[in-house]
Each structure stands twice: as C-alpha cells, then as structure tokens.
Amino acid sequence: MLAPAFTAHPKPDPETGELVTWGYMAKGDGTTDVAYYLFDKHGKKLEECWFHAPYSGLMHDVGITPNYVVFQMYPLKCDLERIKAGGLYFEYDDTLPMYLLLLPKRKPKPSDIKWFHWDPDHFEGHVSNAFERDGKVYIDFPIFKGNVFNFFPDKNGKAPPPSALTCRFPRFELDPNATDLRIPEPEWIAEVFGEFSRIDERYQGR
C-alpha cells in the first residue's frame, strides 16, 4: 500500500538514480506510523517498510548513504485530541531526546531499526549529507539548542525568541552494530548560525 503522506525532501541517489522517500503519520494525523519506500529510476517500487515512531512527531528530512537511510525526529509532538480541541498541530517538548533512526536501505524490517538518541531540547536542521566510512555511518546537519519553531510553543505556551538560540554544525557518528544507542559526542565542524546547508548533490550519500 502507499501512504497518503509524502515528505518534502525525497532523496535521489545520483549514482543509481534511485529515490528514497517516506511518509510520517502515514495512517493519519496523530498516528505513529511511518512508511519508507525506495523506487528505481523508472519509478518501480523496490522496497517498502512500515514501522512505528516513538511518538507522533515531525520527521521532515533524512540522509542517505549507499546502504542506509538516517531519519531525523524533531521534538515536536502531534496530539489529535489537542487538535480537535482547537490547539496547535505540533507542541514542542524539551524533555524529548533528539532521535536519529538508522534503517537499512534495502530489505529493511522494523526489527532492523536502531533508534539512536542524544540530548533533549535540540532541534535538527535540514541534512547536509550522510556517508559511510570504515563500517560507520556519518551524518552532517546544523543543530540548534532550543525550539526553532516558536510558532509551535511548549505546553505552557512558551518559546524562546530566535535571537536566544545557538546553532552549531556537527558530524554525528552512528554504528550499525551498536548495542548502546546513545549517540557519541559529535565532531564539531563549525560554529555557524544557518539552517539549510547545501552540498554539490552529485555527491549526495558519498
């Protein structure tokens, strides 16, 4: 089956022509269902994997490598009852850890998923790139301390002004064979205040 949801950031593989895509809340608003797909360059579906996220929340961008997909999960929660009562679609929760989900690109099963986690109250920016080296998966993206989307405040209606946020650019390392899913301290590449880092997309995933 195909999910009614479709991401804003499908990822083409420049070497194979394949397309990685997904939908979150894939069975409707407030659900934890996520649907992953891989299509070949002719549009034929090669892979499909449905799984559940830890909560119903924003899963806006991913990084791809030749063998893996790395999903981000932002600390914004959707609650259908809150929406029905006239509340906002998302609510920021500064107690939630930052999640990075590692999923095999081919023949994935829900049991293959590793939910890596890092410190709470961090907001991932769009993915710059991901790649593999020496059996590890690396992913680069800017990261903010605090809630970037102040139009989705916390349960108390509070959100920091943008000028109060700090932003750095890390490189996170994920071990597909790890049993401890706490993300190690990243390599800090730069002190930047910018959200949408770009690369030469001919090298995406490498």
C-alpha positions in Angstrom: 0.0 0.0 0.0 1.1 3.6 -0.4 0.9 6.1 2.4 -1.2 9.3 1.9 1.7 11.2 3.4 4.8 12.2 1.4 7.9 14.0 2.6 9.0 17.5 1.4 12.6 16.1 0.9 12.8 12.9 -1.1 16.4 12.0 -1.7 17.7 10.9 -5.1 20.8 8.8 -5.3 22.9 10.4 -8.0 24.8 7.2 -8.8 21.9 4.7 -9.1 19.0 7.1 -10.0 17.0 5.5 -7.1 14.7 7.7 -5.0 14.4 7.3 -1.2 11.1 8.7 0.2 8.8 8.3 3.2 5.7 9.5 4.9 5.2 10.0 8.6 1.8 10.0 10.3 1.3 7.6 7.4 -2.1 6.3 8.7 -3.5 9.7 9.5 -3.0 12.7 11.8 -1.6 11.8 15.2 -0.5 8.3 14.2 3.0 6.9 14.9 3.1 5.0 11.6 6.0 5.7 9.2 6.2 4.3 5.7 9.6 4.1 3.9 10.0 3.5 0.2 12.8 3.0 -2.3 12.0 3.5 -6.1 14.2 2.8 -9.0 15.0 5.3 -11.7 11.9 4.2 -13.7 9.5 4.7 -10.8 9.3 1.0 -9.9 8.9 0.4 -6.2 11.8 -1.7 -4.9 11.4 -1.5 -1.1 8.6 -0.8 1.4 8.8 -0.8 5.2 6.3 0.3 7.7 7.2 0.9 11.3 6.2 3.0 14.4 8.0 6.1 15.7 8.4 6.6 19.5 5.7 9.3 19.3 3.6 11.1 16.7 6.0 13.8 15.6 7.8 15.7 12.9 10.1 13.6 10.7 11.0 16.1 8.0 14.4 15.1 6.5 16.8 12.2 6.1 20.3 11.5 5.0 21.1 8.6 2.6 24.2 6.5 2.0 24.7 3.6 -0.3 23.4 1.2 2.3 21.4 3.2 4.9 18.8 5.9 5.5 19.2 8.1 8.5 15.9 9.7 9.7 15.7 12.8 11.9 13.0 13.1 14.5 12.3 16.6 15.9 10.9 17.2 19.4 7.6 18.3 18.1 4.6 16.2 19.1 1.2 15.9 17.4 -1.8 15.2 19.6 -5.1 14.5 17.8 -7.2 15.3 20.9 -5.4 18.7 21.3 -6.1 19.5 17.6 -9.8 18.6 17.9 -10.0 20.9 21.0 -8.7 23.8 18.9 -5.0 23.5 19.8 -1.9 23.7 17.6 -0.9 20.8 15.4 2.5 20.5 17.0 3.8 21.2 20.5 7.4 21.5 21.4 8.6 19.1 24.2 12.0 20.0 25.6 12.2 16.7 27.6 12.4 14.6 24.4 15.7 13.3 23.3 17.0 14.1 19.8 16.5 10.9 17.7 18.3 9.6 14.7 16.8 6.5 13.2 19.2 4.2 11.2 17.4 1.9 8.7 19.0 -0.4 6.1 18.1 1.0 2.6 17.5 -2.5 1.2 15.3 -5.3 2.5 14.6 -3.3 5.7 12.5 -4.8 8.5 11.2 -2.9 11.6 13.4 -5.2 13.7 16.4 -3.8 11.9 15.8 -0.2 13.1 18.2 1.4 15.6 16.7 4.5 17.4 19.9 6.4 18.3 19.3 9.2 20.8 21.1 12.3 22.0 20.5 15.1 24.5 16.9 16.6 24.9 16.0 20.1 23.8 17.8 20.1 20.5 16.3 20.9 17.1 17.9 19.4 14.0 18.3 21.4 10.8 18.0 20.1 7.3 20.5 17.4 6.4 23.6 18.5 4.6 24.9 15.0 3.8 25.5 11.5 5.1 28.1 8.9 4.1 29.8 5.7 5.2 33.4 5.1 6.3 35.0 2.1 8.0 31.7 0.5 8.8 30.2 3.6 10.4 27.5 6.0 9.2 28.1 9.7 9.5 25.6 12.5 9.1 26.1 16.3 9.0 23.4 18.9 9.7 23.1 22.1 11.8 21.7 21.7 15.2 20.0 24.3 17.5 19.7 24.4 21.2 16.1 25.1 21.8 12.9 25.4 19.7 13.4 26.9 16.3 9.7 26.8 15.5 8.5 29.3 18.1 5.1 29.3 16.4 4.8 25.8 18.0 5.5 26.7 21.6 5.6 24.2 24.5 2.7 23.1 26.6 2.9 26.3 28.6 2.7 28.4 25.5 6.3 29.4 25.8 9.1 29.6 23.1 12.4 31.3 23.1 12.9 34.3 20.7 15.1 33.3 17.7 17.9 35.6 19.0 18.2 33.4 22.1 19.1 30.3 20.2 22.5 28.9 19.5 23.5 26.9 16.4 26.5 24.6 15.7 27.3 22.3 12.8 28.2 18.7 14.0 29.1 15.4 12.3 27.4 12.6 14.1 28.7 9.0 14.1 26.3 6.0 14.1 27.5 2.4 14.4 25.1 -0.1 12.7 26.4 -2.7 15.1 26.0 -0.7 18.3 24.1 -2.0 21.3 24.4 1.2 23.2 22.2 3.6 21.2 23.4 6.8 22.9 25.0 8.9 20.2 28.7 9.6 20.9 29.8 13.2 21.2 30.0 14.5 17.6 32.8 16.1 15.8 32.0 19.9 15.8 32.8 21.1 12.3 31.9 24.8 12.6 30.2 27.5 14.7 27.6 28.7 12.3 24.1 30.1 12.6 22.4 28.7 9.5 19.7 26.2 8.9 19.8 24.9 5.3 23.3 23.8 4.5 23.8 22.6 0.9 26.4 20.4 -0.9 27.1 19.5 -4.5 24.3 17.0 -4.9 26.2 14.9 -7.4 28.0 13.6 -4.3 24.9 13.1 -2.1 25.4 10.0 0.1 29.1 9.8 -0.5 
